[in-house]
Amino acid sequence: MLSQKHIKLIKATAPLFQLKGKQITSRFYQTMFNDHPELLHIFNQTNQQQGKQQTALANTLYAAAKHIDQLEAILPSVIQTAHKHRGLGVKPEHYPIVGTYLLQAMAAELGDEANGDVLVAWKQTYDIIADLFMQEEQKIYEAAANQLGGWDGFRTFVIKRKEKESDTITSFYLYPGDGKSIASFLPGQYITVKLMPEGSHHTQLRQYSLSNAPGSNYYRISVKREDARKNKPKGFISTYLHEKMSVGDPISLSSPAGSFTLERGNAPVMLLSGGVGLTPMLSMLHSMVEDGCKRDIYFIHAARNGNVHAMDDEVRAIAEAHQHIYYATAYETPTISDLQHATYDEEGIITKSWLQQMIPVHQQQNLHVYMCGPIPFMQRMYRDLQEMGIHKQHIRYEYFGPTGTLKEISKV
């Protein structure tokens, strides 16, 4: 337990992570990977190259410093990250290595501001936070391995079906290679895919939301091919899956993980998505339908146009078969075909006024929202939903990337 002296030191140095956090974490990763290249097999190198992982860690350290005397405030973030760690194979033996190089980086970047007492306080803080992570991860590891059909580490599956859903999204139907039962999952969870593409110097791990309902004898992931854009290279693994992986190919998976999951209840629910963010929403929708859920469901989706809008027919068929399910789409830049066939409900982006028109006033205050999509989309929606009177505790979201980046949404 930290002394009051050390708590004051930690809080006093917290602002440094707003100023120098990314420099600290960038140095940390560089020196750690140089001395421990085996850890490159765990970390997402695309996130490293784009600076996402460095930013996420800096945000985590800042949050830990800010709330050091009330760690329960960061527990939801710890649990969320612990699920990601379990899917990647982070183990207790990794934490001392991380701690050593993190303190070295702090000392180097902070200079005179990181005197002996400050580093001692941060060493104790790191040990407390690391212990918190390890406790949560142990629970998640044990639950994953001990459930019916569960397993530890990675297991071989086979691609038995590959289906193009749009110009950019393809679904993969993954069956266990040994033919045995597989672990169930909660709607909204994801699996980790482990690949070693030709030409890669280390294992590549990626996490993809499951887009089918729990209870099947297969997993379905629906993967967006990330094409090259300005200042951003094409997605290495998403492109590999689309272009190189075929029916019959083996693929290694972790068992399902994730804390962004559907809560049962009777309150009306909105599934709000942008782009490929619809994948966990599909799992939630299928699950509620199969459970016979009668709560009002609003499935609202934003896409650039019909060419990149995946699974439209799938969702539309479900909505047409159930009177309590409402489905609406917004296309930012509809194609000529979209305009001719009226395949969408709103032109442009999703706005607060449009949402207010669709959701009855008496339901808005009690509405439970699950959303997923690009950060700018979720930032807008997070703000608009609260302005509609929806309590932020009823707004849950998932971001496809390092957990710390979620702060970019919640701070708006």
C-alpha positions in Angstrom: 0.0 0.0 0.0 1.3 3.4 -0.9 2.1 6.0 1.8 0.5 9.4 1.7 3.9 10.8 0.8 4.1 8.6 -2.3 0.4 9.2 -3.2 1.2 13.0 -3.3 4.3 12.4 -5.4 2.3 10.3 -7.9 -0.5 12.9 -8.2 2.0 15.6 -8.6 3.7 13.9 -11.5 0.5 12.9 -13.2 0.4 16.0 -15.4 3.8 15.0 -16.8 2.1 12.2 -18.6 -0.1 14.6 -20.4 3.0 16.5 -21.5 5.6 13.7 -22.0 3.6 10.5 -21.8 4.1 9.5 -25.4 7.8 10.2 -25.3 8.1 8.0 -22.2 6.1 5.1 -23.7 7.8 5.4 -27.1 11.3 5.1 -25.5 9.9 2.3 -23.3 8.7 0.1 -26.2 11.9 0.8 -28.2 14.3 -0.3 -25.5 12.2 -3.2 -24.3 11.8 -4.7 -27.8 15.5 -4.2 -28.5 16.4 -6.3 -25.4 13.4 -8.6 -25.6 12.5 -9.2 -29.2 10.4 -12.2 -28.2 7.8 -9.8 -27.0 7.3 -8.6 -30.6 5.2 -11.8 -31.0 2.6 -10.4 -28.6 2.3 -6.8 -29.5 0.4 -5.5 -32.5 3.2 -4.0 -34.6 0.8 -2.0 -36.8 -0.5 -0.2 -33.6 3.2 0.4 -32.7 4.0 1.9 -36.0 1.0 4.2 -35.9 1.7 5.3 -32.3 -1.6 3.9 -31.0 -0.1 1.6 -28.4 2.2 4.3 -27.1 -0.7 6.7 -26.7 -2.9 4.1 -25.0 -0.2 3.2 -22.5 0.4 6.9 -21.7 -3.3 7.4 -21.1 -3.4 4.4 -18.8 -0.5 5.7 -16.8 -2.1 9.1 -16.5 -5.4 7.5 -15.3 -3.5 5.4 -12.8 -1.7 8.4 -11.4 -4.8 10.6 -11.3 -6.8 7.9 -9.5 -4.1 6.3 -7.4 -6.0 6.7 -4.2 -9.3 5.4 -5.7 -8.3 2.6 -8.0 -11.9 1.4 -8.3 -12.3 4.3 -10.8 -10.0 2.6 -13.3 -11.3 -1.0 -12.7 -13.6 -1.1 -15.7 -10.6 -0.1 -17.9 -8.4 -2.7 -16.2 -11.0 -5.5 -16.8 -11.4 -4.4 -20.5 -7.6 -4.5 -21.0 -7.3 -7.7 -19.1 -9.6 -9.4 -21.6 -7.4 -8.1 -24.4 -4.3 -9.4 -22.6 -5.8 -12.8 -22.2 -6.5 -13.0 -25.9 -3.0 -12.0 -26.7 -1.3 -14.4 -24.2 0.1 -11.9 -21.8 1.3 -13.8 -18.7 2.5 -12.8 -15.2 6.2 -13.2 -16.2 5.8 -10.3 -18.6 5.0 -7.7 -16.0 8.4 -7.5 -14.3 10.0 -6.9 -17.7 7.5 -4.2 -18.5 8.0 -2.5 -15.1 11.8 -2.4 -15.5 11.8 -0.8 -18.9 9.0 1.6 -18.0 10.9 3.0 -15.1 14.0 3.3 -17.1 12.1 5.3 -19.7 10.6 7.5 -17.1 14.0 8.3 -15.6 15.5 9.1 -19.0 12.6 11.3 -20.3 11.7 13.1 -17.0 15.3 13.9 -16.0 15.5 15.9 -12.8 11.8 15.7 -12.4 12.1 12.0 -11.7 14.3 12.0 -8.5 14.8 9.0 -6.3 11.6 9.4 -4.3 9.5 9.8 -7.5 10.8 6.6 -9.1 10.3 4.7 -5.8 6.7 5.9 -5.7 6.2 4.9 -9.3 7.8 1.5 -8.8 5.3 0.8 -6.0 2.5 2.2 -8.1 3.4 0.0 -11.0 3.6 -3.1 -8.8 0.1 -2.3 -7.4 -1.4 -1.8 -10.9 0.4 -4.9 -12.3 -1.0 -7.0 -9.4 -4.5 -5.7 -10.2 -4.1 -6.7 -13.8 -2.7 -10.1 -13.0 -5.5 -10.9 -10.6 -8.1 -10.0 -13.2 -6.3 -11.9 -15.9 -6.0 -15.0 -13.8 -9.8 -15.1 -13.4 -10.3 -14.6 -17.1 -7.7 -17.3 -18.0 -9.3 -19.8 -15.7 -12.9 -19.1 -16.8 -11.9 -19.4 -20.5 -10.0 -22.7 -20.0 -12.5 -24.4 -17.7 -15.8 -23.7 -19.5 -17.4 -26.3 -21.7 -15.4 -26.4 -25.0 -12.9 -23.9 -23.6 -9.1 -24.0 -24.0 -6.0 -22.2 -23.0 -3.7 -20.4 -25.5 -4.5 -21.0 -29.2 -6.4 -23.8 -31.0 -6.5 -24.8 -34.6 -9.6 -24.0 -36.6 -10.4 -24.4 -40.3 -12.0 -21.9 -42.7 -15.0 -23.7 -44.0 -16.7 -20.8 -45.7 -15.5 -17.4 -46.9 -18.2 -14.9 -48.0 -17.9 -11.5 -49.5 -20.3 -9.1 -47.7 -19.4 -5.8 -49.4 -16.6 -4.3 -51.4 -14.4 -4.2 -48.2 -15.8 -6.7 -45.8 -15.6 -10.5 -45.9 -16.9 -13.1 -43.4 -15.0 -16.1 -42.4 -16.7 -19.2 -40.9 -14.3 -20.9 -38.6 -14.8 -24.5 -37.4 -12.7 -26.4 -34.9 -10.0 -28.5 -36.6 -10.5 -31.4 -34.1 -14.3 -31.5 -34.5 -14.8 -31.1 -30.8 -17.1 -28.6 -29.0 -16.1 -24.9 -28.8 -16.5 -22.4 -26.1 -19.6 -20.3 -26.1 -19.4 -16.5 -25.8 -21.3 -13.4 -24.9 -22.7 -11.2 -27.6 -20.2 -8.5 -28.3 -17.1 -10.5 -27.6 -14.1 -11.2 -29.9 -11.5 -13.8 -30.7 -7.8 -13.3 -31.3 -6.4 -14.6 -34.6 -2.8 -15.7 -34.7 -1.0 -15.8 -38.0 2.6 -16.0 -39.3 2.4 -14.7 -42.9 5.2 -15.4 -45.3 7.7 -12.6 -45.0 6.8 -11.7 -41.5 9.5 -11.8 -38.8 7.2 -12.4 -35.9 3.7 -13.7 -35.0 0.8 -11.4 -35.9 -2.1 -11.2 -33.5 -5.4 -9.5 -34.4 -8.7 -9.3 -32.5 -12.0 -9.5 -34.4 -15.5 -9.3 -33.0 -17.7 -12.3 -33.5 -20.7 -11.5 -35.7 -22.8 -14.6 -35.2 -24.9 -15.6 -32.2 -23.6 -17.8 -29.3 -24.4 -21.4 -29.4 -23.3 -22.3 -32.9 -20.6 -25.0 -33.7 -18.5 -22.3 -35.4 -17.3 -18.8 -35.1 -17.9 -16.1 -37.6 -15.7 -13.0 -38.0 -16.4 -10.3 -40.6 -13.2 -8.5 -41.5 -12.8 -5.2 -43.2 -9.9 -5.0 -45.6 -8.0 -1.9 -44.6 -6.8 -0.3 -47.9 -3.9 2.2 -48.0 -4.9 5.8 -47.4 -3.1 9.0 -47.0 -0.5 8.7 -44.3 -1.7 5.2 -43.5 -0.5 1.9 -45.1 -2.8 -0.9 -45.9 -3.7 -3.3 -43.2 -1.2 -6.1 -43.2 -3.3 -8.9 -41.7 -6.8 -7.8 -43.0 -5.3 -7.8 -46.5 -3.7 -11.2 -45.9 -7.0 -12.7 -44.7 -8.9 -11.3 -47.7 -6.3 -12.2 -50.4 -4.3 -15.1 -49.1 -6.6 -17.2 -46.8 -8.9 -19.6 -48.4 -11.5 -22.3 -47.6 -9.7 -25.3 -46.1 -6.9 -23.2 -44.6 -6.1 -23.7 -40.9 -6.1 -20.7 -38.6 -5.2 -20.4 -34.9 -7.7 -18.8 -32.5 -7.9 -17.9 -28.8 -11.1 -18.5 -27.0 -13.6 -15.6 -26.9 -12.9 -12.6 -24.7 -14.1 -9.1 -24.1 -16.1 -7.0 -21.7 -18.3 -5.1 -24.2 -21.2 -7.5 -23.9 -25.0 -7.3 -24.1 -26.8 -7.0 -20.8 -30.2 -8.7 -20.4 -33.2 -6.7 -19.4 -36.5 -5.2 -20.7 -35.4 -1.7 -21.5 -35.4 -0.6 -25.1 -32.0 -1.0 -26.8 -30.2 0.8 -29.6 -27.5 -0.9 -31.6 -25.6 2.0 -33.2 -22.8 1.3 -35.6 -20.6 2.9 -38.2 -18.8 0.9 -40.9 -17.4 -2.4 -39.7 -18.5 -1.5 -36.2 -21.7 -3.4 -37.0 -20.0 -6.8 -36.3 -20.6 -7.0 -32.5 -24.1 -5.5 -33.1 -25.0 -8.4 -35.4 -24.1 -10.8 -32.7 -26.2 -8.9 -30.2 -29.1 -8.8 -32.6 -29.0 -12.5 -33.4 -28.7 -13.3 -29.7 -31.8 -11.3 -28.7 -33.8 -12.8 -31.5 -32.9 -16.3 -30.7 -33.6 -15.7 -27.0 -37.1 -14.6 -27.9 -36.4 -11.1 -26.5 -39.4 -8.7 -26.9 -37.7 -5.5 -25.9 -37.8 -2.8 -28.6 -34.6 -2.9 -30.6 -33.4 0.0 -32.8 -30.6 -1.1 -35.2 -29.1 2.1 -36.6 -26.2 1.9 -39.0 -24.0 4.5 -40.9 -22.0 3.7 -44.0 -20.4 5.7 -46.8 -22.7 4.0 -49.4 -24.2 0.7 -50.3 -21.0 -0.7 -51.9 -19.3 -0.8 -48.5 -22.4 -1.6 -46.4 -22.1 -5.2 -45.3 -24.9 -7.6 -44.1 -27.7 -5.2 -45.0 -29.9 -8.1 -46.3 -29.2 -10.1 -43.1 -30.3 -7.3 -40.7 -33.2 -6.2 -42.9 -34.7 -9.8 -43.0 -34.6 -10.0 -39.2 -36.2 -6.6 -38.8 -39.0 -7.4 -41.3 -39.8 -10.6 -39.5 -40.1 -8.9 -36.0 -42.4 -6.0 -35.3 -40.4 -4.9 -32.3 -37.1 -4.5 -34.3 -36.6 -1.2 -36.2 -33.8 -0.8 -38.8 -32.6 2.3 -40.4 -29.4 3.3 -42.3 -27.7 6.5 -43.2 -25.4 6.8 -46.3 -22.9 9.7 -46.2 -22.3 9.7 -50.0 -24.8 7.4 -51.7 -24.0 6.0 -55.1 -26.3 6.4 -58.2 -27.5 2.9 -57.6 -28.4 3.8 -54.0 -30.3 6.8 -55.1 -32.2 4.9 -57.8 -33.2 2.0 -55.5 -33.7 3.9 -52.3 -31.6 1.4 -50.3 -31.1 3.7 -47.3 -33.2 5.9 -45.0 -31.1 9.1 -44.6 -28.6 10.8 -46.7 -25.6 12.2 -44.8 -24.3 11.4 -41.3 -26.5 10.3 -38.4 -27.7 13.4 -36.5 -29.3 14.0 -33.2 -32.5 15.2 -34.8 -32.8 12.1 -36.9 -32.3 9.9 -33.9 -34.9 11.8 -32.0 -37.4 11.3 -34.8 -36.9 7.5 -34.7 -36.9 6.9 -30.9 -40.2 7.7 -29.1 -39.7 10.4 -26.5 -41.0 8.2 -23.7 -38.2 5.6 -24.5 -35.3 8.0 -24.9 -34.5 8.4 -21.2 -34.5 4.6 -20.5 -32.8 3.7 -23.8 -29.7 1.4 -23.5 -27.2 2.1 -26.3 -24.4 -0.1 -27.6 -22.2 1.5 -30.2 -19.1 0.7 -32.3 -17.4 2.4 -35.1 -14.7 5.0 -36.0 -13.6 7.4 -33.2 -15.1 10.6 -34.9 -18.4 8.8 -35.3 -18.5 7.6 -31.7 -17.5 11.0 -30.4 -20.4 12.6 -32.2 -22.8 10.0 -31.1 -21.6 10.0 -27.5 -22.3 13.7 -27.3 -25.6 13.7 -29.1 -27.0 10.8 -27.1 -26.3 12.6 -23.8 -27.9 15.7 -25.2 -31.0 13.6 -25.9 -31.1 12.8 -22.2 -29.6 9.3 -22.3 -27.5 8.8 -19.2 -23.9 8.1 -20.0 -24.1 4.9 -17.9 -26.5 3.6 -20.4 -24.1 4.2 -23.3 -21.6 1.5 -23.9 -19.0 1.4 -26.7 -16.3 -0.7 -28.3 -13.3 0.6 -30.1 -11.2 -1.6 -32.4 -7.8 -0.8 -31.1 -5.8 -0.3 -27.8 -8.1 0.3 -24.8 -6.6 3.6 -23.8 -7.8 5.2 -27.0 -11.3 5.1 -25.6 -10.5 8.2 -23.6 -10.7 10.1 -26.9 -14.4 9.3 -26.8 -15.4 9.7 -23.2 -13.7 13.0 -22.7 -16.0 14.8 -25.2 
